[in-house]
């Protein structure tokens, strides 16, 4: 038996089945090494089954479950130009552009140093810096929506004024008050269609802003007297200032007529008349009405309106207040009268708005005022007798004229009653001027009859508006206590009915006269001196 080393070199006889078994990787690698001319591809060591492959969901397919998001594979395409940054590069990210720079630098796309209020960069380059946008506070969508709804609710466009001078709701209330009440207590005509203020003056005010401000000022004054309020006081001051400003402007641009006399337009004349009435409603005691009276007097003596209705209104109201001012003032001038005590103009008693003027009684009142001034001058100069021959003749003529006077109003009407009240008060005025100041049956009887007339009058503003002057004259002659009770009641009713501001001052003067009468003071007849001593100057109308 020979050994292995002695055996000849022979090729091993391998089983050929090993080349056909592809299940063992080691055997495959062996075959690769042994066959240098044949290349066998490499197979991945995985067990892949078609049942395990899931179809890629499309974008249109609904998610498998509400919590599982849809994943869409990124489409294949060209590789990115820039490769992903390294961790070092990510740590050094570029700073974002600032959004807090000034508007100018942001428009110019320049770096801003953000100096407030204007950046130094713009100043350095001599460029106008538009400043910075306001900082906006972040708000949620719900908050922004709520704010938008609020802004939509707050949007309200105010309507422009319909009439010049009537600027707000309060002014509209004042205009309504003037038309419905204030005008009614300034005239005997309670009906709006016949009231000269609503029929003549209001249409003029709609065409003239200055006159409208004057009307609203008068109305605010009356409203304040009825119901004191700071709002009414403020609007009164505002409208008065605007009215006087516009009146001054109109006068400056108007040209003088023949002889260098200024010719006023009807609207400006109406303004003067309204401001005269305002001093009555306001209860002014500083004599403010006097400057308007002087201007109205000049107009009455130098010009006539082309509108006969307005001219009649002006004449009546001017002469009424001019003559009435002599009853409470020492600074009176004689009103030109004819021998029969008539006023220097003609007026229709049916359309007249003020008693005393329409029936001619103010002619007598003016004569008595002139007589009082003459007697006061004789007393001051200590001349005897006080009632000289001329004074006696003048007093007798007035007394005779009152006795023959015929009331132009139909009997049984309120206007007839108040005309008779004026006649009674005029005789009381004459008695207190010419007789000593002490009780007497004659004056007691005259005062009692005057109180009866007052009690017969209806408690309506359009008729009560004319009661103050005769009530004042009768009150200054009331020596008896029971008479004073009725006088006090009439004053209180007059204040409640008309709301005129001058009534309280007239009542205070009457109270002072009563004290002098009770003390037996001979000067109790001269209430003008008493008013002057108080520093007052007001109209008892």
C-alpha positions in Angstrom: 0.0 0.0 0.0 1.4 3.2 -1.1 1.3 6.4 0.7 -0.4 9.6 -0.5 2.8 11.3 -1.4 3.6 8.6 -3.8 0.4 8.8 -5.6 0.3 10.6 -8.9 -1.4 14.2 -9.2 -4.9 13.7 -10.3 -8.0 16.0 -10.4 -10.5 15.5 -7.6 -13.7 14.0 -8.7 -16.3 16.3 -7.2 -20.0 15.6 -7.3 -21.5 17.7 -10.1 -24.6 18.4 -8.2 -22.9 21.0 -6.1 -22.8 23.3 -9.1 -26.5 23.0 -9.6 -27.4 23.9 -6.0 -27.9 27.7 -5.9 -29.4 27.8 -2.4 -26.1 28.0 -0.5 -24.2 31.4 -0.8 -20.8 29.8 0.0 -21.1 27.4 -2.8 -22.0 30.2 -5.2 -18.9 32.1 -4.2 -16.9 29.0 -4.7 -18.2 28.6 -8.2 -17.4 32.3 -8.9 -13.8 31.8 -8.0 -13.5 28.6 -9.9 -15.0 30.0 -13.1 -13.1 33.0 -14.3 -14.9 33.4 -17.5 -18.6 33.4 -16.3 -20.0 36.4 -14.2 -23.0 35.7 -12.0 -24.9 38.8 -10.6 -25.1 39.3 -6.9 -28.5 38.7 -5.3 -29.6 40.6 -2.1 -30.2 38.5 0.9 -33.8 39.3 1.4 -37.1 37.5 1.3 -39.5 39.8 -0.6 -43.0 38.7 -1.2 -45.5 40.5 -3.5 -48.1 40.3 -0.8 -46.0 42.6 1.4 -45.8 45.4 -1.2 -48.4 48.1 -0.6 -49.7 50.4 -3.3 -48.5 54.1 -3.0 -51.5 56.2 -2.1 -52.3 59.1 -4.5 -53.1 62.6 -3.5 -56.8 62.2 -4.3 -57.3 59.2 -2.1 -58.6 59.8 1.4 -56.4 59.0 4.3 -56.6 55.5 5.8 -57.7 57.0 9.2 -58.4 60.5 10.4 -55.2 60.5 12.4 -53.0 59.2 9.6 -51.8 62.0 7.3 -51.4 61.4 3.6 -47.8 61.1 2.5 -47.0 62.0 -1.0 -43.7 60.9 -2.4 -41.6 63.7 -3.6 -41.3 63.6 -7.4 -37.9 62.6 -8.7 -36.1 65.3 -10.6 -32.9 67.1 -10.8 -30.7 67.1 -7.7 -30.6 70.2 -5.6 -28.2 72.8 -6.7 -27.0 73.4 -3.1 -26.2 70.4 -1.0 -27.6 70.2 2.5 -25.7 72.5 4.9 -23.3 71.1 7.4 -24.0 71.4 11.1 -21.4 74.1 11.2 -23.1 76.1 8.5 -26.5 75.7 10.1 -25.1 77.2 13.3 -24.1 80.3 11.4 -27.4 81.2 9.7 -27.6 84.6 8.0 -29.6 87.3 10.0 -33.1 88.1 8.7 -33.8 91.6 7.4 -35.0 94.0 10.0 -38.6 95.2 9.6 -38.3 98.0 12.2 -36.3 100.5 10.0 -37.7 103.8 9.0 -40.1 104.0 6.0 -37.6 105.9 3.8 -34.7 103.3 4.3 -37.1 100.5 3.7 -38.1 102.0 0.4 -34.5 102.7 -0.6 -33.5 99.2 0.6 -30.8 100.6 2.7 -29.7 99.7 6.2 -31.3 101.9 8.8 -29.7 102.7 12.2 -33.3 102.9 13.6 -32.6 106.2 15.5 -35.9 107.7 16.8 -37.7 109.8 15.8 -35.7 110.2 12.6 -32.8 108.0 11.6 -29.3 109.4 11.3 -28.8 107.6 8.0 -31.4 109.8 6.3 -30.1 112.9 7.9 -26.5 112.0 6.9 -27.6 111.6 3.3 -29.7 114.8 3.4 -32.9 112.8 2.8 -36.3 113.4 4.3 -37.0 110.7 6.8 -40.6 109.6 6.8 -40.4 108.2 10.3 -41.4 104.7 11.5 -44.6 102.8 11.1 -46.5 102.4 14.3 -45.9 99.2 16.2 -48.7 96.7 15.6 -49.7 94.5 18.5 -50.3 91.0 17.4 -54.0 90.0 17.7 -55.6 86.7 17.0 -58.0 86.3 14.2 -60.9 86.3 16.6 -59.8 89.6 18.0 -59.3 91.1 14.6 -62.8 90.0 13.5 -64.4 91.4 16.6 -62.6 94.8 16.1 -63.7 94.8 12.4 -67.4 94.3 13.5 -67.1 97.1 16.1 -65.7 99.5 13.5 -68.6 98.6 11.1 -71.1 99.4 13.9 -69.3 102.6 14.8 -69.5 104.0 11.3 -72.1 106.7 11.2 -72.3 109.6 8.7 -73.8 112.7 10.1 -76.3 114.6 7.9 -75.3 118.1 7.0 -77.3 121.0 8.6 -80.5 121.9 6.7 -80.4 125.5 7.8 -77.4 127.7 8.4 -76.9 128.4 12.1 -78.9 125.3 13.3 -75.9 123.0 13.9 -77.0 120.2 16.2 -79.9 118.5 17.9 -80.0 121.1 20.7 -80.3 123.9 18.2 -83.1 122.1 16.5 -84.9 121.9 19.8 -84.3 125.6 20.4 -85.8 126.5 17.0 -88.8 124.4 17.8 -89.2 126.1 21.2 -89.0 129.5 19.6 -91.8 128.6 17.1 -94.0 126.9 19.6 -93.6 128.9 22.9 -91.1 131.7 23.0 -92.7 133.6 20.2 -96.1 133.2 21.9 -95.0 135.1 25.1 -93.7 138.0 23.1 -96.9 139.0 21.4 -100.7 138.8 21.8 -101.0 136.4 18.9 -101.1 132.8 20.2 -101.9 131.4 16.7 -98.7 130.6 14.8 -100.3 131.7 11.5 -100.9 135.2 12.8 -97.9 135.5 15.1 -95.5 138.1 13.5 -92.4 136.3 14.8 -93.3 133.0 13.1 -95.0 134.6 10.1 -92.5 137.3 9.3 -89.2 136.8 11.2 -88.7 133.1 10.9 -88.8 133.1 7.1 -86.3 135.9 7.1 -84.1 133.8 9.5 -84.1 130.9 7.1 -82.4 133.2 4.6 -80.0 134.9 6.9 -77.5 133.1 9.2 -77.0 136.0 11.6 -80.7 136.4 12.2 -81.0 132.7 12.8 -78.3 132.9 15.5 -80.1 135.8 17.1 -83.4 133.8 17.1 -81.7 130.7 18.7 -80.0 133.0 21.3 -83.4 134.4 22.3 -84.9 130.9 22.5 -81.9 129.6 24.5 -82.3 132.5 26.9 -86.0 131.7 27.4 -85.3 128.0 27.8 -82.8 128.8 30.5 -85.3 131.0 32.4 -87.8 128.2 32.3 -85.4 125.3 33.0 -81.9 126.4 34.0 -79.3 124.2 32.4 -75.6 124.6 31.5 -76.3 123.4 28.0 -78.8 126.2 27.4 -76.4 128.7 28.9 -73.6 127.5 26.6 -75.7 127.6 23.5 -77.0 131.1 24.4 -73.4 132.4 24.7 -72.4 130.7 21.5 -75.3 132.0 19.4 -75.1 135.5 20.8 -71.4 135.7 19.9 -72.0 134.4 16.4 -75.0 136.8 15.9 -73.1 139.9 17.0 -70.1 138.9 14.9 -72.2 138.5 11.8 -74.1 141.7 12.5 -70.9 143.6 12.8 -69.6 142.2 9.6 -72.9 143.1 7.8 -72.7 146.7 9.1 -69.1 147.1 8.0 -69.8 146.1 4.4 -73.0 148.2 4.1 -72.7 151.6 2.5 -74.1 154.9 3.8 -77.1 156.3 2.1 -78.0 160.0 1.4 -76.6 162.4 4.0 -74.1 159.8 5.3 -76.8 157.9 7.1 -76.3 154.1 7.3 -79.1 152.1 5.7 -79.7 148.8 7.3 -81.1 145.7 5.7 -84.3 144.3 7.1 -82.5 141.2 8.4 -80.1 143.4 10.4 -83.0 145.5 11.7 -84.7 142.3 12.8 -81.5 141.2 14.6 -81.4 144.5 16.6 -85.1 143.9 17.6 -84.3 140.3 18.6 -81.4 141.3 20.8 -83.6 143.9 22.4 -86.0 141.2 23.3 -83.2 138.9 24.5 -82.3 141.4 27.3 -85.9 140.9 28.5 -85.8 137.1 28.5 -82.3 137.1 30.0 -83.4 139.4 32.8 -80.4 141.6 32.2 -80.2 144.6 34.6 -77.0 146.3 33.3 -78.9 148.3 30.6 -77.6 146.1 27.8 -80.8 146.7 25.9 -80.0 150.4 25.7 -77.4 150.2 22.9 -79.9 148.2 20.8 -82.6 150.8 21.7 -80.3 153.6 20.4 -79.6 151.8 17.2 -83.3 151.0 16.7 -84.2 154.6 17.4 -81.9 155.8 14.7 -83.4 153.3 12.2 -86.9 154.4 13.2 -86.1 158.0 12.5 -84.1 157.6 9.2 -85.4 154.7 7.1 -88.4 152.7 6.2 -88.6 149.1 5.0 -89.9 148.2 1.6 -91.9 145.4 3.3 -94.9 147.1 5.0 -95.6 144.1 7.3 -92.1 144.1 8.6 -92.1 147.9 9.0 -95.4 147.7 11.1 -93.8 145.0 13.3 -90.7 147.0 13.9 -92.6 150.3 14.7 -94.9 148.5 17.1 -92.2 146.7 19.0 -89.7 149.5 19.0 -92.1 152.2 20.3 -93.5 149.8 22.9 -90.2 149.1 24.5 -88.9 152.7 24.0 -91.9 154.1 25.9 -91.9 151.3 28.5 -88.2 151.9 29.2 -89.2 155.3 30.6 -91.2 153.7 33.3 -88.2 152.1 35.0 -85.3 154.4 33.9 -84.1 157.9 34.7 -82.4 158.2 31.3 -85.4 158.8 29.2 -86.0 161.1 26.3 -89.3 162.4 25.2 -91.0 160.4 22.5 -92.4 162.6 19.7 -96.2 162.6 20.2 -99.1 164.4 18.5 -101.4 166.6 20.5 -104.1 163.9 20.7 -101.6 161.4 22.4 -101.4 159.3 19.3 -98.2 157.4 18.3 -96.1 158.7 15.4 -97.2 155.9 13.2 -100.5 154.2 12.2 -101.3 150.6 13.1 -104.2 148.2 12.7 -105.5 147.2 16.1 -106.6 143.9 14.7 -103.1 142.9 13.6 -101.1 144.6 16.5 -99.3 142.3 18.8 -98.8 144.5 21.9 -101.5 146.2 24.0 -100.7 149.8 24.7 -99.5 150.4 21.2 -102.5 149.0 19.3 -105.0 151.0 21.3 -103.1 154.2 21.6 -102.7 154.1 25.4 -98.9 154.3 25.2 -99.4 157.9 24.1 -100.7 158.7 27.5 -98.0 156.7 29.3 -95.3 158.6 27.4 -96.9 162.0 28.5 -97.0 160.8 32.1 -93.2 159.8 31.9 -92.4 163.3 30.6 -94.4 164.9 33.4 -92.5 162.8 36.0 -89.2 164.0 34.7 -90.2 167.6 35.1 -91.6 167.1 38.6 -88.4 165.3 39.6 -86.3 168.1 38.4 -88.4 170.7 40.4 -88.0 168.5 43.5 -84.2 168.3 43.0 -84.0 172.0 42.5 -86.3 172.6 45.5 -88.7 174.7 43.5 -92.2 175.5 44.9 -94.8 174.6 44.2 -93.8 171.2 42.7 -97.1 171.0 40.7 -96.9 174.3 38.9 -99.4 175.6 36.4 -98.0 173.7 33.4 -97.9 170.4 35.3 -101.5 170.8 36.4 -102.7 171.5 32.8 -100.7 168.5 31.5 -102.1 166.2 34.2 -105.7 167.4 33.5 -105.3 166.8 29.8 -104.1 163.3 30.4 -106.9 162.5 32.8 -109.5 163.9 30.4 -108.0 161.9 27.5 -108.2 158.6 29.5 -111.8 159.2 30.4 -112.8 159.8 26.8 -110.7 156.9 25.4 -112.6 154.1 23.7 -111.3 150.6 23.6 -111.0 149.4 20.0 -111.3 145.7 21.0 -114.7 143.9 21.1 -116.1 143.6 24.7 -116.0 140.2 26.3 -112.6 139.2 24.7 -109.3 138.8 26.5 -107.8 141.6 24.4 -110.6 143.9 25.6 -109.9 142.9 29.2 -106.2 143.6 29.0 -106.8 146.9 27.2 -109.0 148.0 30.1 -106.2 146.8 32.4 -103.7 149.1 30.6 -106.1 152.0 30.9 -106.5 151.4 34.7 -102.7 151.1 35.2 -102.2 154.3 33.2 -104.5 156.3 35.5 -102.7 154.7 38.6 -99.4 155.8 37.0 -100.8 159.4 36.7 -102.1 159.4 40.3 -98.8 158.2 41.7 -97.0 160.9 39.8 -99.1 163.9 40.8 -100.3 163.0 44.3 -98.6 162.5 47.7 -97.5 159.0 48.6 -100.0 157.9 51.2 -103.2 155.8 51.3 -106.3 157.3 49.8 -109.8 155.9 48.8 -109.2 157.0 45.2 -106.0 155.0 44.7 -107.4 152.0 46.6 -110.4 151.9 44.3 -108.2 152.1 41.2 -105.9 149.4 42.4 -108.8 147.1 43.3 -110.3 147.5 39.8 -106.9 146.8 38.2 -106.6 143.5 40.3 -110.1 142.5 39.1 -109.0 142.9 35.4 -105.9 140.8 36.1 -107.9 138.0 37.7 -110.3 137.9 34.7 -107.4 137.2 32.2 -106.9 133.6 31.1 -103.6 132.0 32.2 -102.2 131.7 28.7 -98.8 132.8 27.6 -99.9 134.9 24.6 -102.1 137.1 26.8 -100.0 137.1 30.0 -97.0 138.3 28.1 -98.4 141.8 28.2 -99.3 141.9 31.9 -96.0 142.8 33.5 -96.0 146.5 32.9 -99.5 147.2 34.2 -98.9 144.8 37.1 -95.7 146.6 38.0 -97.5 150.0 38.0 -100.5 148.8 40.0 -98.2 147.0 42.5 -96.3 150.2 43.2 -99.6 151.7 44.3 -100.9 148.8 46.5 -101.0 150.3 50.0 -103.4 147.7 51.4 -102.2 144.2 52.6 -105.0 142.3 50.8 -104.1 144.0 47.6 -100.5 142.9 48.0 -101.5 139.3 48.4 -103.3 139.4 45.0 -100.3 141.2 43.5 -97.9 138.5 44.7 -100.2 135.8 43.3 -100.2 137.5 40.0 -96.4 137.8 39.9 -96.0 134.1 40.7 -98.4 133.1 38.0 -96.7 135.4 35.5 -93.3 133.8 36.2 -94.7 130.3 35.8 -96.6 131.2 32.6 -94.0 133.2 30.6 -90.6 132.4 32.2 -89.3 135.9 31.4 -86.2 136.7 33.4 -87.0 140.3 34.1 -90.1 139.5 36.2 -88.2 138.7 39.3 -86.4 142.0 39.3 -89.6 143.9 38.8 -91.1 142.1 41.8 -88.1 142.9 43.9 -88.5 146.7 43.1 -92.2 146.4 44.1 -91.3 144.8 47.4 -88.8 147.7 48.1 -91.5 150.3 47.3 -93.9 148.6 49.7 -91.4 149.0 52.5 -91.0 152.7 51.8 -94.8 153.1 51.6 -95.2 151.4 55.0 -92.6 153.6 56.5 -94.4 156.7 55.2 -91.5 157.7 53.0 -92.5 160.5 50.6 -90.0 159.1 48.0 -92.0 155.9 47.6 -93.5 157.3 44.4 -90.1 157.5 42.7 -89.2 153.9 41.9 -87.0 155.1 39.0 -84.6 156.5 41.6 -84.7 153.3 43.6 -83.8 151.2 40.5 -81.0 153.6 39.7 -79.7 153.4 43.2 -79.5 149.6 42.9 -77.4 150.0 39.7 -80.1 148.4 37.6 -81.5 149.3 34.2 -84.0 146.9 32.8 -87.3 146.8 30.9 -90.5 145.9 32.8 -92.1 144.5 29.6 
